[in-house]
């Protein structure tokens, strides 16, 4: 009985060491700069027929457990009367990151967003209308992505060109995402 308990304990320790080794390999592979684009639809309401939120970013994973991100969030809406509205913010953020048991955990520690542009029916609004829009906006990007928020992504693969992972959407369904290794600096996306 004692021998079985010792054998079981040794097996558990070996598995723990294997997971730790695999996490260290993935952490090293993740270091560097990655580009990503993602889009998420928003639900319709009494006035809005459809909408989406697009996130375009460059994330740089550093060996000290920090990831610096720079990007753009674009909210687009099509109203039931046929008009369209698009608003964008430039965002910078810093998060703490770690890989544990094949999952990437990121905790947002700092975020700043500044207004970028507003388009109505595909045309840029004049500067006064843009200032008025952003001044009257009923939310802040920081409310969508609050400090302290932690994400957990299941790592599928990391190689020298792509980082493939899955995360849960608002309905709890796993969705696959891809980041591409890049040396580029971020620049505004503007549809």
HELIX and SHEET records of a PDB file:
HELIX    1   1 UNK A    2  UNK A   30  1                                  29    
HELIX    2   2 UNK A  127  UNK A  136  1                                  10    
HELIX    3   3 UNK A  141  UNK A  144  1                                   4    
SHEET    1   A 9 UNK A 123  UNK A 124  0                                        
SHEET    2   A 9 UNK A 103  UNK A 120 -1                                        
SHEET    3   A 9 UNK A  84  UNK A 100 -1                                        
SHEET    4   A 9 UNK A  66  UNK A  79 -1                                        
SHEET    5   A 9 UNK A  48  UNK A  61 -1                                        
SHEET    6   A 9 UNK A  32  UNK A  42 -1                                        
SHEET    7   A 9 UNK A 174  UNK A 181 -1                                        
SHEET    8   A 9 UNK A 162  UNK A 168 -1                                        
SHEET    9   A 9 UNK A 150  UNK A 158 -1                                        
END                                                                             
